[in-house]
Amino acid sequence: MPKTTPHEPAAAPGGARLRWKRLMAVEAGEWRPLGWSFSYFFALLCSYYIVRPMRDEMGIAGGVEHLQWLFSGTFLVMLAAVPCFGWVARRFAPHRFLPWIYYFFIADLLLFFVLFRSHLTHAYVARAFFIWASVFNLFIVSVFWSFMADIFSNAQARRLFGVIAAGGTAGALAGPALTTLLVLPLGPTNLLLVSAGFLAWAVVCTHRLVAWRRPAAAHAEAEGLGPADPPADPPMGGGVLAGVRLVFQSPYLAGICLLMLLFATLATFLYFQQAHLVRAHFADPARRTALFAAMDLAVNALTLVTQVFLTGRIVKRCGLAWSLAAVPLLLAAGFLALGFASSLWVLVAVQVLRRAGNYAVMRPGREMLYVVLGKEEKYKAKNFIDTVVYRGGDAASAWVYAGMQALGLSAAGIALAAMPLACAWGWLAYKLGQRQERIAAGAAERRWGR
């Protein structure tokens, strides 16, 4: 048995946790909320990624030449959803309305389960499901990050958001894996029930985080680290369209709005190129679905490692500004490559790297922009930007892409036209990151009376 020397102490019982703390930058008292947040995001994205391959296949089956209509339909549904969300947020505290949002989507999944098993016209149900899944994805993720920005401080967000985002990536890995494993024995329609089960677990996680949040907020107030929430956690009040007003009143929020528009535009351009190239290469729907699932697995495996071990360190070493700008600048290089070699496999490589970079670095960094803002901005303005602005950018850019094609512009030409937009996206991201750091520094100075 090896012996220890005076300079070589025996391993402490908490040695394993200490090693994980060094790797993941987690402080004492943060493991429990981090675990519940990780599990919460895992459940949400696992639920979505179980149904995502069905959504993508239905989009192609309905005709790629009609995709812009589905994107426009999604935008119109988002326009209707925002005032509904504003009405709910005005009358109920976040910890009360969050579970009911998930109950609503669980009910939707059960409804589609019944519709898919019925003898109604499949094409119409498929189009409705494509639109619903697009709304479902954005809404549940937007509300999740609003909650995270509300319960964690700016310093905690910089250290923990990458790890929390990894929970979503793990869920995005588990979702396609479960779909591949269960689709033959259960059938695609029955997977909707599995998706609903993961949403039910997200509700449990929400309650556990609310239970942790109140004593943590009270301790923060006692230590002079920030105000605690009132015991009753009252509703936010304000108008049903307060999120829209807040965006147009704040240059900072307007900048985030433009950031989202550029992101949506470039993502849509790539999505349309992907749809056309995949259809040209594969006539069999099963092979198309398999390619989409393989891309999801590659993206999420690469993202998971980066989020757990690198995201927090990248933000700490490079700063939020450069962390936000990195992915747009890399995408500009990707569009340049597509301009000279517009092939399916070049596009697949660009998509995988873009999505992995977005999930691992850009998305956590973008959520950090909201941590320094008030509750209404975190929920109402953020929800408006993440849903209506995002899907509005999708719809507008879908028609722009169709117009470019109608004018005879090739896929390579569209890629080269998109490259300056990616550069503009990178510049704006850098400026917003600098602004967030200044707001956070000013808040810290006011807190300590400097």
NORJO-V964171 format. One record per run of one state. SS is the DSSP state (A for helix, B for strand, O for the rest). FROM is the first residue (numbers start at 1). LEN is the number of residues. Records with the same first field share a line. If there is no record, write none. Layout:
SS->FROM-LEN + FROM-LEN
//
This chain:
O->1-14 + 25-6 + 62-2 + 92-2 + 118-4 + 152-2 + 187-4 + 223-19 + 250-1 + 282-3 + 310-1 + 341-3 + 372-3 + 407-4 + 448-3
A->15-10 + 31-31 + 64-28 + 94-24 + 122-30 + 154-33 + 191-32 + 242-8 + 251-31 + 285-25 + 311-30 + 344-28 + 375-32 + 411-37
//
